[in-house]
């Protein structure tokens, strides 16, 4: 299982710590991997092109930006197999 998060959102060390925490909370067997590339589309297609299932997190677009959001998501998902889009819950406590 690969967990992909943009490094611009977190520092590299925080990204690895977060992934280890997420794996422990989810109680799954996985190895966290930090992937580096020229943007999320490059990394996503390079690492997930042959995956059986891709879980793609997203934040909903601002009002009026839905068209651009749709095009961006279509470009990200183009060429992938089954994709589950996961709307971020923000500050939700996953241990509650």
C-alpha positions as CSV (number, residue, x, y, z in Angstrom):
1,X,0.0,0.0,0.0
2,X,1.4,3.4,-0.9
3,X,0.2,6.6,0.8
4,X,0.8,9.7,-1.3
5,X,0.7,13.2,0.2
6,X,2.1,16.4,-1.3
7,X,5.4,17.4,0.3
8,X,4.5,21.0,0.0
9,X,1.8,20.5,2.5
10,X,4.1,19.0,5.1
11,X,7.8,18.7,5.7
12,X,9.4,15.4,4.7
13,X,9.8,14.2,8.4
14,X,6.3,15.2,9.3
15,X,5.0,13.4,6.2
16,X,6.7,10.1,7.3
17,X,5.5,10.5,10.9
18,X,1.9,11.2,9.7
19,X,2.0,8.1,7.5
20,X,3.2,5.9,10.3
21,X,0.4,7.2,12.6
22,X,-2.2,6.7,9.9
23,X,-1.1,3.2,9.3
24,X,-1.3,2.4,13.0
25,X,-4.7,4.0,13.5
26,X,-6.1,2.2,10.4
27,X,-4.6,-1.1,11.6
28,X,-3.3,-2.1,8.2
29,X,0.0,-3.6,7.1
30,X,1.7,-1.0,5.0
31,X,5.1,0.6,4.4
32,X,5.1,4.4,4.2
33,X,7.0,5.7,1.2
34,X,7.8,9.3,0.4
35,X,7.6,9.8,-3.4
36,X,9.2,12.8,-5.1
37,X,8.3,14.0,-8.6
38,X,7.4,16.9,-10.8
39,X,3.9,17.3,-9.3
40,X,1.1,15.1,-8.1
41,X,0.1,14.0,-11.6
42,X,3.6,12.7,-12.4
43,X,3.9,10.8,-9.1
44,X,0.4,9.5,-9.3
45,X,0.7,8.1,-12.8
46,X,4.2,6.8,-12.3
47,X,3.3,4.9,-9.1
48,X,-0.4,4.0,-9.5
49,X,-0.9,3.3,-13.3
50,X,-1.3,-0.4,-12.6
51,X,-2.9,-0.3,-9.2
52,X,-6.1,-2.2,-8.7
53,X,-7.5,0.7,-6.6
54,X,-6.4,4.3,-6.2
55,X,-7.8,6.4,-3.3
56,X,-7.5,10.1,-4.3
57,X,-8.0,12.7,-1.6
58,X,-9.3,16.1,-2.5
59,X,-10.7,19.4,-1.1
60,X,-13.9,20.6,-2.7
61,X,-13.5,23.6,-5.0
62,X,-14.5,27.1,-4.2
63,X,-17.8,28.3,-5.6
64,X,-17.4,29.1,-9.3
65,X,-14.3,26.9,-9.7
66,X,-16.1,23.6,-10.3
67,X,-15.2,23.4,-14.0
68,X,-11.5,23.8,-13.4
69,X,-11.7,21.3,-10.5
70,X,-13.5,18.8,-12.8
71,X,-10.9,19.1,-15.5
72,X,-8.0,18.8,-13.0
73,X,-9.5,15.7,-11.5
74,X,-10.2,14.1,-14.9
75,X,-6.6,14.8,-15.9
76,X,-5.3,13.2,-12.7
77,X,-7.5,10.1,-13.0
78,X,-7.0,9.6,-16.8
79,X,-5.3,6.3,-17.4
80,X,-5.8,4.9,-13.9
81,X,-8.0,2.0,-13.0
82,X,-10.7,2.2,-10.3
83,X,-10.4,5.5,-8.4
84,X,-12.2,6.3,-5.2
85,X,-12.3,10.1,-4.5
86,X,-12.2,10.9,-0.8
87,X,-13.4,14.3,0.4
88,X,-11.1,15.5,3.2
89,X,-13.0,15.8,6.5
90,X,-10.7,18.6,7.7
91,X,-10.2,18.6,11.5
92,X,-12.1,15.4,12.1
93,X,-10.7,13.3,15.0
94,X,-10.0,9.8,13.5
95,X,-9.7,8.3,16.9
96,X,-13.2,9.3,18.1
